[in-house]
Amino acid sequence: MHLSRQLALAALFSFVVIVLAACGAGDSAMPTLGVTGTEDVAFASISAGFSHTCAVKRDGSLECWGDNTEHQSTPLSGAFDSVSAGAGYTCGVSRGGSLECWGEDDDGRANPPAGEFATVSAGYGHSCGLKRDGSVECWGGNTHGESSPPSGAFASVGVGSEYTCGMRRDGSVECWGIDDYGESTPPSGAFASISSGGTHSCGVRQDGSAECWGENASGESTPPPGEFTSVSAGGNHTCGVRRDGSVECWGSNLGVQGSHVAGQASPPSGGFATVSAGAFHTCGVRPDGAAECWGSDIDGGATPPLRDFVSVSAGLGDTCGVRRDGAVECWSTSDDAESSPRSGEFAAVSIGSGYTCGLKRDGRVECWGHDEHGEAIPPRGEFSSVSAGSSHTCGVTSSGSVECWGYNDEGQATAPRGTFASVSVGGSHTCGVRLDGSVECWGSNQNYGGTAIGQATPPGGTFASVSAGAIHTCGLRTDGIIECWGSNKYYDWTDKTFGQAMPPDGEFVAVSAGDFHTCGVRVHGVVACWGSNEANTATSVEDETVGQANPPTGEFVSVSAGSDHTCGIKRDGFVVCWGSQARGLVELRRD
């Protein structure tokens, strides 16, 4: 095999096909990177691609995660019967039978034909679909004839790297395309189902035994004895579901460069309904609808969306969220102390700069992490909310007064008297909403060069909430309009204007001010962001675009703008993050 083809094939995933029903392939992963699923958010099928994964929920809606460079992980709305994740693109069969594809469209791979289809299989550079009349239609690359199917009726079809295999209605298999390793030369006899991977294919015989053909350099075409209900061929490994629901895999267990063990062929224990083998990770659906993945997770393809969260807080390089059961979970690209939460039941959590504070269900505040100025040493007493900032923290007590602790060089921790409904801590200033809806701010009103910019000088009128950023502040008025004040620039050593204090028109239900960008949730759940999309550092702003102000589609109930990334909670309790290292910041660290 040519090296270029080996690399391309590594991007391949498999697509398991059973008579008139598609079951996507999966990528390998180290047991176990991601688990998700609840009674109201359960999956019916899953498909692991090169570096992203898509799944069909039981209500027919789609959920995708992992690499989104080509928007392959941004699924279309509507109900689907099946989905197949390819290399940089995705295709699905809608409930009406039409094909929809999105993502990279080289050679027309994401430009499907019209008609009514039963299943679809997306590969590395071409796709094929099984029509309801049993005929197969393919599109995309056709260098070796992989997109030129024979006539006649099929029961299923599966796409490999540069070849395709289809199972006839009598169970016989026919393949077309490149045949360097015998991948297009299937054995005779009848099969119950087949799956095509990189340069090998596997099928389940009618007696339940597995048989493979094609490339076998890593043992991917040497299945173990015993009975299987389904099988999925990936890049250089294969996985199958046994009759008792357990998953067994064989073939390569190495990562992208082949220098480390990724674990795609090392499945977790327990029962599965389906399994899908991708290039370097694998995903399966448990009988209760939970998705679980294992193997390489370079782009987050093996980390299903986090579920069951009621609140989330995005910080400098960390994220924390509160689950419905009150547990706090934090994830990070590092092992910093602020990402090591305390046990117990919490009502809310707030990430500062190097530390985190949480409000327990009994009203006590507990903090952990960096504590140079006492910002992580809360006072005793009962609180109704807490907000952590750069190096000081404030909370609203049960009586309505505001108490602050930590650094106080600008008076940011010296709260005024009186009662407040909420409080928000920024860089060196703090703002709160009074019971009458007026906003009061204290602390620094200047940038770091000493020029007055007005982040602590709020406008008059009534507000429902307020959010303090690094050197700007935004408030949500009671009529849903967002108003911001303070700086639109990056500190004081650059002429760059980001516009973080210039909100769009329209009605909102929530707002969150980050360092140099702001995000809000509109009345219909759509998130809008404005301001910096660039990577921030301690001394400058880099030209690298990271996208913290480019929110994904979908309906959200809340949003939290951090420094270089943003996180939001969707209506179904899933946490979605975007921006710098968003993949790492949305992965739970599993010790």
C-alpha positions as CSV (number, residue, x, y, z in Angstrom):
1,M,0.0,0.0,0.0
2,H,1.2,3.5,-0.8
3,L,2.0,5.6,2.3
4,S,-0.5,8.3,1.2
5,R,-3.2,5.7,1.0
6,Q,-2.3,4.3,4.4
7,L,-2.7,7.8,5.9
8,A,-6.0,8.3,4.1
9,L,-7.2,5.0,5.2
10,A,-6.4,5.7,8.8
11,A,-9.0,8.4,8.5
12,L,-11.5,5.8,7.6
13,F,-14.2,4.5,9.7
14,S,-16.5,1.7,9.1
15,F,-20.1,1.5,8.6
16,V,-22.0,-1.5,9.8
17,V,-24.9,-2.4,7.7
18,I,-27.6,-4.9,8.6
19,V,-30.5,-5.5,6.2
20,L,-32.2,-2.2,5.6
21,A,-30.6,-0.7,8.7
22,A,-27.4,1.3,9.0
23,C,-25.1,1.2,12.0
24,G,-22.2,3.7,11.8
25,A,-18.6,2.8,12.3
26,G,-16.4,4.0,15.2
27,D,-13.0,5.2,16.0
28,S,-10.8,3.6,18.7
29,A,-10.3,5.1,22.1
30,M,-8.7,4.3,25.5
31,P,-11.3,2.9,27.8
32,T,-13.2,5.0,28.6
33,L,-13.0,8.6,27.5
34,G,-16.7,9.5,27.3
35,V,-20.0,8.3,28.5
36,T,-23.3,10.1,28.0
37,G,-27.0,9.3,28.1
38,T,-30.0,9.9,30.2
39,E,-33.6,8.7,30.1
40,D,-34.6,11.8,28.1
41,V,-31.4,12.0,26.1
42,A,-30.7,8.5,24.8
43,F,-29.2,7.4,21.5
44,A,-30.5,4.9,19.0
45,S,-27.4,4.5,16.8
46,I,-23.9,5.9,16.5
47,S,-21.2,6.4,13.8
48,A,-17.5,7.1,14.5
49,G,-15.6,8.8,11.7
50,F,-12.0,9.9,11.3
51,S,-11.9,12.5,14.1
52,H,-15.6,13.1,14.9
53,T,-18.6,11.1,15.9
54,C,-22.4,11.5,15.2
55,A,-25.3,9.8,16.8
56,V,-29.0,9.6,16.3
57,K,-31.1,10.2,19.4
58,R,-34.2,8.2,20.0
59,D,-36.3,11.2,19.0
60,G,-34.5,11.3,15.6
61,S,-32.5,14.4,16.3
62,L,-28.7,14.3,15.7
63,E,-25.8,15.0,18.1
64,C,-22.2,15.3,16.9
65,W,-18.9,15.9,18.7
66,G,-15.2,16.1,17.8
67,D,-13.4,17.8,15.0
68,N,-15.6,20.5,13.5
69,T,-13.0,22.1,11.1
70,E,-15.3,21.5,8.1
71,H,-18.5,21.9,10.1
72,Q,-18.9,18.1,10.0
73,S,-19.9,18.1,13.7
74,T,-22.6,20.8,13.2
75,P,-25.6,18.6,12.3
76,L,-28.7,19.7,10.5
77,S,-32.0,20.0,12.4
78,G,-34.9,17.7,11.9
79,A,-35.5,13.9,12.4
80,F,-33.2,11.3,10.9
81,D,-33.3,7.5,10.7
82,S,-29.5,7.0,10.4
83,V,-26.3,8.9,10.2
84,S,-22.8,8.1,8.9
85,A,-19.6,10.1,9.9
86,G,-17.0,10.2,7.2
87,A,-13.6,11.9,7.0
88,G,-14.4,15.6,7.3
89,Y,-18.1,15.3,6.4
90,T,-21.3,13.6,7.5
91,C,-24.3,12.2,5.8
92,G,-27.7,11.2,7.2
93,V,-31.0,9.7,6.0
94,S,-33.9,11.9,7.0
95,R,-37.2,10.5,8.3
96,G,-38.7,11.1,4.8
97,G,-35.9,9.1,3.1
98,S,-34.0,12.0,1.6
99,L,-30.2,12.3,2.0
100,E,-28.5,15.2,3.7
101,C,-24.8,15.7,3.9
102,W,-22.6,18.5,5.5
103,G,-19.0,19.3,5.9
104,E,-16.1,19.0,3.4
105,D,-17.3,18.6,-0.2
106,D,-14.2,17.7,-2.2
107,D,-15.2,15.7,-5.3
108,G,-18.8,16.2,-4.4
109,R,-18.7,13.7,-1.5
110,A,-21.2,15.9,0.5
111,N,-23.5,16.5,-2.5
112,P,-25.9,13.5,-2.4
113,P,-28.4,12.7,-5.2
114,A,-32.1,13.1,-4.8
115,G,-34.4,10.2,-4.1
116,E,-35.6,8.0,-1.3
117,F,-33.0,6.1,0.6
118,A,-33.0,3.5,3.4
119,T,-29.3,3.8,4.5
120,V,-26.2,5.8,3.8
121,S,-22.4,5.1,4.2
122,A,-19.9,8.0,4.2
123,G,-16.3,7.1,3.6
124,Y,-13.0,8.9,3.1
125,G,-13.7,10.5,-0.3
126,H,-16.9,8.9,-1.5
127,S,-20.3,7.9,-0.2
128,C,-22.9,5.4,-1.2
129,G,-26.6,5.0,-0.3
130,L,-29.0,2.2,-0.5
131,K,-32.3,3.2,-2.1
132,R,-35.6,1.9,-1.0
133,D,-35.9,-0.2,-4.1
134,G,-32.6,-1.9,-3.2
135,S,-30.5,-0.2,-5.8
136,V,-27.2,1.5,-4.8
137,E,-26.2,5.0,-5.8
138,C,-22.7,6.5,-5.0
139,W,-21.2,9.9,-5.3
140,G,-17.8,11.6,-4.7
141,G,-14.4,10.3,-5.7
142,N,-14.3,7.6,-8.3
143,T,-10.6,7.1,-9.1
144,H,-10.8,3.3,-8.9
145,G,-14.5,2.9,-9.7
146,E,-15.5,2.9,-6.1
147,S,-18.5,5.1,-6.9
148,S,-19.7,3.0,-9.9
149,P,-21.9,0.3,-8.3
150,P,-23.2,-2.7,-10.2
151,S,-26.9,-2.8,-11.0
152,G,-29.4,-5.0,-9.2
153,A,-30.9,-5.0,-5.7
154,F,-28.9,-5.0,-2.5
155,A,-29.8,-5.4,1.2
156,S,-27.0,-3.2,2.5
157,V,-23.9,-1.2,1.4
158,G,-20.7,-0.2,3.1
159,V,-18.0,2.2,2.0
160,G,-14.2,1.7,2.6
161,S,-11.3,3.9,1.6
162,E,-11.4,3.6,-2.2
163,Y,-13.7,0.6,-2.5
164,T,-17.3,-0.3,-1.7
165,C,-19.0,-3.6,-0.7
166,G,-22.6,-4.4,-0.9
167,M,-24.6,-7.4,0.4
168,R,-27.2,-8.8,-2.0
169,R,-30.6,-9.8,-0.8
170,D,-29.5,-13.5,-0.9
171,G,-26.6,-12.7,1.5
172,S,-23.9,-12.8,-1.1
173,V,-21.3,-10.0,-1.1
174,E,-20.1,-8.0,-4.1
175,C,-17.4,-5.3,-4.0
176,W,-16.0,-2.8,-6.5
177,G,-13.1,-0.3,-6.5
178,I,-9.4,-0.7,-5.6
179,D,-8.3,-4.2,-4.7
180,D,-4.7,-3.9,-3.5
181,Y,-5.2,-6.1,-0.5
182,G,-8.1,-8.2,-1.7
183,E,-10.6,-5.8,0.0
184,S,-12.7,-6.0,-3.1
185,T,-12.5,-9.8,-3.3
186,P,-15.0,-11.0,-0.8
187,P,-15.4,-14.7,0.1
188,S,-18.4,-16.6,-1.4
189,G,-21.3,-17.7,0.7
190,A,-24.1,-15.9,2.5
191,F,-23.7,-13.2,5.2
192,A,-26.2,-11.7,7.6
193,S,-24.4,-8.3,7.6
194,I,-21.2,-6.7,6.4
195,S,-19.0,-3.7,7.3
196,S,-16.3,-2.0,5.2
197,G,-13.4,-0.2,6.8
198,G,-10.1,1.2,5.6
199,T,-8.7,-1.6,3.4
200,H,-10.5,-4.5,5.0
201,S,-14.1,-5.7,5.4
202,C,-15.8,-8.0,7.8
203,G,-19.1,-9.7,7.9
204,V,-21.3,-11.8,10.2
205,R,-22.2,-15.2,8.7
206,Q,-25.7,-16.5,9.1
207,D,-24.4,-18.9,11.9
208,G,-23.1,-15.8,13.8
209,S,-19.4,-16.4,13.0
210,A,-17.3,-13.5,11.7
211,E,-15.3,-13.5,8.6
212,C,-13.0,-10.8,7.2
213,W,-11.0,-10.1,4.0
214,G,-8.5,-7.5,2.8
215,E,-5.6,-5.9,4.7
216,N,-4.4,-7.9,7.7
217,A,-1.1,-6.3,8.7
218,S,-2.4,-5.6,12.3
219,G,-4.7,-8.6,12.5
220,E,-7.8,-6.6,11.7
221,S,-9.0,-9.4,9.4
222,T,-8.4,-12.2,11.8
223,P,-11.6,-12.4,13.9
224,P,-11.8,-14.5,17.1
225,P,-14.1,-17.5,17.1
226,G,-17.6,-17.4,18.5
227,E,-20.9,-15.8,17.6
228,F,-21.5,-12.2,16.9
229,T,-24.7,-10.2,16.2
230,S,-22.9,-7.4,14.3
231,V,-19.4,-6.3,13.4
232,S,-17.8,-3.0,12.5
233,A,-14.5,-2.6,10.5
234,G,-12.5,0.6,11.3
235,G,-9.2,1.9,10.0
236,N,-6.9,-0.9,11.1
237,H,-9.1,-2.6,13.7
238,T,-12.4,-4.3,14.0
239,C,-15.0,-4.6,16.7
240,G,-18.0,-6.9,17.1
241,V,-21.0,-7.3,19.4
242,R,-21.3,-10.7,20.9
243,R,-24.8,-12.3,21.5
244,D,-24.5,-11.5,25.2
245,G,-23.9,-7.8,24.3
246,S,-20.2,-7.7,25.1
247,V,-17.9,-6.1,22.6
248,E,-14.7,-7.8,21.4
249,C,-12.1,-6.0,19.2
250,W,-9.1,-7.2,17.2
251,G,-6.4,-5.5,15.2
252,S,-4.3,-2.3,15.8
253,N,-4.5,-0.6,19.2
254,L,-2.0,2.1,18.2
255,G,-2.6,5.9,17.7
256,V,-2.3,8.1,14.7
257,Q,1.6,8.0,14.6
258,G,1.7,4.4,15.6
259,S,4.0,5.3,18.5
260,H,1.6,4.9,21.4
261,V,-1.3,2.8,22.5
262,A,-4.6,4.6,21.9
263,G,-6.8,1.8,22.9
264,Q,-9.4,1.6,20.1
265,A,-9.3,-2.2,20.2
266,S,-9.6,-2.3,24.0
267,P,-13.4,-2.0,24.7
268,P,-14.9,-1.5,28.2
269,S,-16.8,-4.3,29.8
270,G,-20.6,-4.5,29.9
271,G,-23.3,-4.8,27.3
272,F,-23.8,-2.8,24.1
273,A,-26.6,-2.6,21.6
274,T,-24.3,-1.4,18.7
275,V,-20.7,-0.6,18.1
276,S,-18.9,1.6,15.5
277,A,-15.2,1.4,14.7
278,G,-13.6,4.5,13.3
279,A,-10.0,5.4,12.4
280,F,-8.4,5.5,15.9
281,H,-11.4,5.4,18.2
282,T,-14.5,3.3,18.7
283,C,-18.0,4.2,20.0
284,G,-20.9,2.1,21.1
285,V,-24.4,2.6,22.4
286,R,-25.4,0.8,25.6
287,P,-28.9,-0.8,25.9
288,D,-30.1,2.2,27.9
289,G,-29.1,4.6,25.1
290,A,-25.9,5.9,26.7
291,A,-23.0,6.5,24.2
292,E,-19.6,5.3,25.3
293,C,-16.3,5.8,23.4
294,W,-12.7,4.6,23.8
295,G,-9.4,5.1,21.9
296,S,-7.7,8.2,20.5
297,D,-9.3,11.5,21.3
298,I,-7.1,14.1,19.6
299,D,-10.0,16.1,18.3
300,G,-12.6,15.1,20.9
301,G,-14.3,12.5,18.6
302,A,-14.2,10.0,21.5
303,T,-15.7,12.4,24.0
304,P,-19.5,12.5,23.8
305,P,-21.1,15.8,25.0
306,L,-21.4,16.3,28.7
307,R,-24.9,15.8,30.0
308,D,-27.1,16.5,33.0
309,F,-25.8,20.0,33.8
310,V,-27.8,22.8,35.2
311,S,-25.1,25.4,35.2
312,V,-21.6,25.9,33.8
313,S,-18.8,28.4,34.3
314,A,-15.9,29.0,31.8
315,G,-12.7,30.4,33.2
316,L,-9.2,31.2,31.9
317,G,-8.2,27.6,31.0
318,D,-10.8,25.6,32.9
319,T,-14.5,24.8,33.0
320,C,-16.7,23.7,35.9
321,G,-20.3,22.7,35.9
322,V,-23.0,21.6,38.3
323,R,-24.9,18.4,37.5
324,R,-28.6,17.9,38.4
325,D,-27.6,15.8,41.4
326,G,-25.5,18.7,42.8
327,A,-22.1,17.2,42.0
328,V,-19.5,19.6,40.6
329,E,-17.3,18.4,37.7
330,C,-14.4,20.4,36.3
331,W,-12.3,19.8,33.3
332,S,-9.2,21.5,32.0
333,T,-6.2,21.3,29.7
334,S,-4.0,21.2,32.8
335,D,-3.9,19.7,36.3
336,D,-4.5,23.0,38.1
337,A,-6.0,23.0,41.5
338,E,-9.1,25.0,40.4
339,S,-10.1,22.0,38.4
340,S,-10.1,19.7,41.5
341,P,-13.6,20.3,43.0
342,R,-14.7,19.4,46.5
343,S,-17.3,16.7,47.1
344,G,-20.8,17.4,48.3
345,E,-23.9,18.9,46.7
346,F,-23.7,22.3,45.1
347,A,-26.2,24.7,43.7
348,A,-23.8,26.8,41.6
349,V,-20.1,27.2,40.7
350,S,-18.0,30.1,39.6
351,I,-14.4,30.0,38.2
352,G,-12.0,32.8,38.9
353,S,-8.4,33.2,37.8
354,G,-6.7,30.1,39.2
355,Y,-9.4,29.3,41.7
356,T,-13.0,28.2,41.9
357,C,-15.8,28.9,44.4
358,G,-19.0,26.9,44.7
359,L,-22.3,27.6,46.5
360,K,-23.4,24.5,48.4
361,R,-27.1,23.6,48.6
362,D,-27.1,24.5,52.3
363,G,-25.9,28.1,51.4
364,R,-22.3,27.7,52.4
365,V,-19.5,28.9,50.0
366,E,-16.5,26.6,49.5
367,C,-13.5,27.6,47.4
368,W,-10.4,25.8,46.1
369,G,-7.3,26.6,44.1
370,H,-5.0,29.6,44.1
371,D,-5.2,31.8,47.2
372,E,-2.5,34.6,47.0
373,H,-4.9,37.3,48.3
374,G,-7.4,35.3,50.3
375,E,-9.8,35.1,47.3
376,A,-10.3,31.4,48.1
377,I,-11.1,31.9,51.8
378,P,-14.8,32.7,52.0
379,P,-16.4,34.0,55.2
380,R,-18.8,31.9,57.1
381,G,-22.5,32.4,56.7
382,E,-25.3,31.5,54.3
383,F,-25.2,32.9,50.7
384,S,-27.7,32.8,47.8
385,S,-25.0,33.3,45.1
386,V,-21.3,33.6,44.5
387,S,-19.0,35.1,41.8
388,A,-15.3,34.6,41.4
389,G,-13.1,37.1,39.5
390,S,-9.5,37.8,38.8
391,S,-8.3,37.8,42.4
392,H,-11.4,38.7,44.5
393,T,-14.7,37.1,45.2
394,C,-18.2,38.4,46.1
395,G,-21.4,36.7,47.2
396,V,-24.9,37.8,48.1
397,T,-25.8,36.7,51.6
398,S,-29.2,35.2,52.6
399,S,-30.1,38.6,53.9
400,G,-29.4,40.3,50.6
401,S,-26.2,42.1,51.5
402,V,-23.0,41.6,49.5
403,E,-19.8,40.3,51.1
404,C,-16.5,40.3,49.3
405,W,-13.0,38.9,50.0
406,G,-9.6,38.8,48.4
407,Y,-7.6,41.4,46.6
408,N,-8.8,45.0,47.2
409,D,-6.3,47.4,45.7
410,E,-9.0,49.2,43.7
411,G,-11.8,48.8,46.3
412,Q,-13.3,46.0,44.2
413,A,-13.8,44.0,47.4
414,T,-15.4,46.8,49.4
415,A,-19.1,46.3,48.7
416,P,-21.6,49.1,49.4
417,R,-24.3,48.7,52.0
418,G,-27.8,47.7,51.2
419,T,-29.6,44.7,49.6
420,F,-28.8,43.2,46.2
421,A,-30.5,40.6,44.1
422,S,-27.3,39.5,42.4
423,V,-23.5,40.3,42.1
424,S,-20.9,39.8,39.4
425,V,-17.1,40.1,39.8
426,G,-14.9,41.3,36.9
427,G,-11.2,42.0,36.6
428,S,-10.7,44.8,39.2
429,H,-14.3,45.9,39.5
430,T,-17.6,44.5,40.8
431,C,-21.3,45.2,39.9
432,G,-24.5,44.2,41.5
433,V,-28.2,44.5,40.8
434,R,-30.3,46.1,43.6
435,L,-33.7,44.8,44.5
436,D,-35.3,47.8,42.6
437,G,-33.4,46.7,39.4
438,S,-30.8,49.5,39.5
439,V,-27.1,48.5,39.0
440,E,-24.3,49.7,41.3
441,C,-20.6,49.1,40.6
442,W,-17.4,49.6,42.6
443,G,-13.7,49.2,42.1
444,S,-11.6,50.2,39.2
445,N,-13.1,52.5,36.6
446,Q,-9.9,52.7,34.5
447,N,-7.8,50.6,32.2
448,Y,-4.4,49.3,33.2
449,G,-2.8,52.5,31.9
450,G,-4.9,54.7,34.2
451,T,-7.3,56.0,31.6
452,A,-10.9,56.2,32.7
453,I,-13.0,53.8,30.6
454,G,-16.2,53.5,32.7
455,Q,-16.6,49.8,33.4
456,A,-17.8,50.7,36.9
457,T,-20.1,53.5,35.8
458,P,-23.4,51.8,34.9
459,P,-26.3,53.6,33.1
460,G,-29.6,54.3,34.9
461,G,-32.7,52.2,34.5
462,T,-33.8,48.8,35.6
463,F,-31.9,45.6,34.9
464,A,-32.7,41.9,35.4
465,S,-29.0,40.8,35.6
466,V,-25.5,42.1,35.2
467,S,-22.2,40.5,34.2
468,A,-18.7,42.1,34.7
469,G,-15.9,41.3,32.3
470,A,-12.2,42.1,32.4
471,I,-12.6,45.9,31.6
472,H,-16.2,46.1,30.5
473,T,-19.6,45.3,31.9
474,C,-22.9,44.2,30.3
475,G,-26.4,44.2,31.8
476,L,-29.7,42.6,30.7
477,R,-32.5,45.1,31.0
478,T,-36.0,44.0,32.1
479,D,-37.3,44.4,28.6
480,G,-34.6,41.9,27.3
481,I,-32.3,44.5,25.8
482,I,-28.6,44.2,26.5
483,E,-26.6,47.4,27.4
484,C,-22.8,47.4,27.9
485,W,-20.4,50.0,29.2
486,G,-16.6,50.2,29.6
487,S,-13.8,49.4,27.1
488,N,-14.1,47.9,23.6
489,K,-10.4,47.4,23.4
490,Y,-7.8,44.9,24.6
491,Y,-6.3,46.5,27.8
492,D,-4.3,49.6,27.0
493,W,-1.2,48.5,25.0
494,T,-2.9,47.9,21.7
495,D,-5.1,49.9,19.3
496,K,-7.2,46.8,18.5
497,T,-10.9,47.3,19.1
498,F,-12.9,44.2,19.6
499,G,-16.4,45.6,20.4
500,Q,-17.1,43.5,23.5
501,A,-19.2,46.3,24.8
502,M,-21.2,46.7,21.6
503,P,-24.1,44.3,21.8
504,P,-26.4,43.5,18.9
505,D,-30.1,44.4,18.8
506,G,-32.8,42.1,19.8
507,E,-34.3,40.5,22.9
508,F,-32.2,38.3,25.2
509,V,-32.8,36.2,28.3
510,A,-29.2,36.0,29.6
511,V,-25.8,37.7,29.1
512,S,-22.2,36.8,30.1
513,A,-19.2,39.1,29.8
514,G,-15.9,37.4,29.3
515,D,-12.4,38.9,29.2
516,F,-12.8,40.6,25.7
517,H,-15.9,39.0,24.3
518,T,-19.5,38.8,25.4
519,C,-22.2,36.2,24.7
520,G,-26.0,36.3,25.3
521,V,-28.9,33.9,24.9
522,R,-31.7,35.2,22.7
523,V,-35.4,34.5,23.6
524,H,-35.6,31.5,21.4
525,G,-32.4,29.9,22.7
526,V,-30.0,31.0,20.0
527,V,-26.6,32.2,21.3
528,A,-25.1,35.4,19.9
529,C,-21.5,36.5,20.7
530,W,-19.6,39.7,20.0
531,G,-16.0,40.9,20.6
532,S,-12.7,39.2,20.4
533,N,-12.3,35.9,18.5
534,E,-8.5,35.9,19.1
535,A,-6.3,34.1,21.5
536,N,-5.5,36.1,24.6
537,T,-2.2,36.1,26.5
538,A,-1.0,37.9,29.6
539,T,0.9,40.6,27.7
540,S,-0.6,40.8,24.3
541,V,-3.3,39.6,22.0
542,E,-2.3,37.1,19.3
543,D,-3.6,37.2,15.8
544,E,-4.6,33.5,16.0
545,T,-8.4,33.2,15.6
546,V,-9.7,30.7,18.1
547,G,-13.5,31.4,17.8
548,Q,-14.7,32.0,21.4
549,A,-17.2,34.5,19.8
550,N,-18.4,32.0,17.2
551,P,-21.2,30.0,18.9
552,P,-22.6,26.8,17.4
553,T,-26.2,26.4,16.4
554,G,-28.9,24.9,18.7
555,E,-31.1,26.0,21.5
556,F,-29.4,27.0,24.8
557,V,-30.7,27.9,28.2
558,S,-27.5,29.5,29.5
559,V,-24.0,30.7,28.4
560,S,-20.7,31.5,30.2
561,A,-18.0,33.5,28.4
562,G,-14.5,32.9,29.7
563,S,-11.2,34.1,28.5
564,D,-10.5,32.2,25.2
565,H,-13.4,29.9,25.3
566,T,-17.2,29.9,25.9
567,C,-19.5,27.2,27.2
568,G,-23.3,26.9,27.1
569,I,-25.9,24.4,28.3
570,K,-28.4,23.2,25.8
571,R,-32.1,22.6,26.6
572,D,-31.4,18.8,27.0
573,G,-28.7,19.4,29.6
574,F,-25.7,19.0,27.3
575,V,-22.6,21.2,27.7
576,V,-21.1,22.6,24.5
577,C,-17.9,24.6,24.4
578,W,-16.2,26.6,21.7
579,G,-13.0,28.6,21.3
580,S,-9.4,28.0,22.2
581,Q,-8.8,24.4,23.2
582,A,-12.6,24.0,23.4
583,R,-12.1,20.2,22.9
584,G,-9.8,19.9,25.9
585,L,-12.0,22.3,27.9
586,V,-15.1,20.2,27.3
587,E,-13.4,16.9,28.2
588,L,-13.9,15.5,31.7
589,R,-10.6,14.5,33.2
590,R,-10.9,10.9,34.3
591,D,-8.2,10.0,36.8
